Amino acid sequence: MISSVRGTVLAITGTSVIVEVGGVGLGVQVTPQHALGLRVGGEAFLRTALIVREDDLSLFGFADADELAVFDALRGVTGVGPKSAMGVLAAMEPAQVARAVANEDDAAFRKVSGIGPKTAKLIVVSLAGKLAVLASTRTAAPARASTVEESVMVALVGLGWNERVATQAVEDAMAAASESDAAAVPALLRIALTKLGPAQYAGSGQ
């Protein structure tokens, strides 16, 4: 089991990051907002989960223990694969996931690409009482709107859309977002991806 990696970032392509550890380049899947915080040539420390399948080994990376805990919890829900779990974390912070579960708000999960109504309900039911500690943790201070918009645009470009389309999607998302959503990168990114359409989202699927 690979529980964490620390090393130099060799490349960042969308949500895929290559980190050199002991002379070996490890490919790690991260969320769009996590990728934005990494820099080629810089050092990265990621908590990781290694997913082993019959024909594939995939490494998923997280900024902190809370993200990893939510990822593991989500994967325990029937119908939620690692990519769908990452989709949830791309749209919601760990504390937001915990609060949605605590409030039995399955609508919050239905907004995530790749999560249908049945699976959203299963998430709420299956995780009830399991994320109580996270629900009360502090959330990051809201960023300035301009910084949030720029970060979301960079994330969309990294996911494969051209700058013109990404800019329009961010403008549309800002027009539709509530004040709190407009101040949070994950929330605004989720809205922008919805505007672009789930079929085009490079990170969709389970």
Backbone hydrogen bonds, N-H to C=O, Kabsch-Sander energy under -0.5 kcal/mol:
donor,donor_aa,acceptor,acceptor_aa,energy
3,S,1,M,-0.8
5,V,46,L,-2.4
7,G,44,A,-2.0
8,T,20,E,-1.1
9,V,42,G,-3.0
10,L,8,T,-0.6
10,L,18,I,-3.1
11,A,18,I,-1.1
13,T,16,S,-3.1
15,T,13,T,-0.6
16,S,13,T,-2.3
17,V,15,T,-0.5
17,V,28,V,-3.1
18,I,11,A,-2.6
19,V,17,V,-0.6
19,V,26,L,-2.5
20,E,8,T,-3.1
21,V,19,V,-0.6
21,V,24,V,-3.4
24,V,21,V,-1.4
26,L,19,V,-3.1
26,L,24,V,-0.7
28,V,17,V,-3.4
28,V,26,L,-0.5
29,Q,59,L,-2.8
30,V,15,T,-2.9
35,A,31,T,-2.4
36,L,32,P,-1.6
37,G,33,Q,-0.7
37,G,34,H,-0.9
38,L,35,A,-1.3
41,G,9,V,-3.0
42,G,39,R,-2.2
44,A,7,G,-3.0
46,L,5,V,-2.6
47,R,62,F,-2.0
48,T,3,S,-2.5
49,A,60,F,-2.2
51,I,49,A,-0.6
51,I,58,S,-3.4
52,V,50,L,-0.6
53,R,51,I,-0.6
53,R,56,D,-3.1
56,D,53,R,-1.0
58,S,51,I,-2.5
60,F,49,A,-2.5
60,F,58,S,-0.5
61,G,29,Q,-3.0
62,F,47,R,-2.4
68,L,64,D,-1.6
69,A,65,A,-2.5
70,V,66,D,-2.3
71,F,67,E,-2.5
72,D,68,L,-2.6
73,A,69,A,-2.2
74,L,70,V,-2.8
75,R,71,F,-2.1
76,G,72,D,-0.7
76,G,73,A,-0.8
77,V,74,L,-1.9
80,V,77,V,-2.1
81,G,79,G,-0.7
83,K,206,Q,-0.6
85,A,81,G,-2.4
86,M,82,P,-2.1
87,G,83,K,-1.9
88,V,84,S,-1.9
89,L,85,A,-1.9
90,A,86,M,-1.8
91,A,87,G,-1.1
91,A,88,V,-0.6
92,M,88,V,-2.3
96,Q,93,E,-0.6
97,V,93,E,-2.3
98,A,94,P,-2.4
99,R,95,A,-2.3
100,A,96,Q,-2.3
101,V,97,V,-2.2
102,A,98,A,-2.6
103,N,99,R,-2.4
104,E,101,V,-1.4
105,D,100,A,-3.3
106,D,104,E,-1.3
108,A,105,D,-1.0
109,F,106,D,-0.7
110,R,106,D,-1.6
111,K,107,A,-0.9
112,V,109,F,-1.5
115,I,112,V,-2.1
116,G,114,G,-0.6
120,A,116,G,-2.6
121,K,117,P,-2.1
122,L,118,K,-2.1
123,I,119,T,-2.3
124,V,120,A,-1.8
125,V,121,K,-2.4
126,S,122,L,-3.2
127,L,123,I,-2.1
128,A,124,V,-0.5
128,A,125,V,-0.6
130,K,127,L,-2.4
131,L,127,L,-0.7
135,A,131,L,-1.5
136,S,132,A,-0.6
136,S,133,V,-1.0
137,T,134,L,-1.4
143,A,183,A,-1.3
148,V,144,R,-2.3
149,E,145,A,-2.8
150,E,146,S,-2.2
151,S,147,T,-2.4
152,V,148,V,-2.4
153,M,149,E,-2.3
154,V,150,E,-2.4
155,A,151,S,-2.1
156,L,152,V,-2.3
157,V,153,M,-2.3
158,G,154,V,-2.3
159,L,155,A,-1.3
160,G,157,V,-1.4
161,W,156,L,-2.0
166,A,162,N,-2.6
167,T,163,E,-2.7
168,Q,164,R,-2.0
169,A,165,V,-2.3
170,V,166,A,-2.2
171,E,167,T,-2.2
172,D,168,Q,-2.5
173,A,169,A,-2.4
174,M,170,V,-2.7
175,A,171,E,-1.8
176,A,172,D,-1.4
177,A,173,A,-1.8
182,A,178,S,-2.4
183,A,179,E,-0.6
183,A,180,S,-0.7
184,A,181,D,-1.3
188,L,181,D,-0.5
188,L,184,A,-2.5
189,L,185,V,-2.8
190,R,186,P,-2.1
191,I,187,A,-1.9
192,A,188,L,-2.5
193,L,189,L,-2.6
194,T,190,R,-1.8
195,K,191,I,-2.1
196,L,192,A,-1.9
197,G,193,L,-1.6
200,Q,197,G,-1.5
201,Y,198,P,-0.9
204,S,201,Y,-1.8
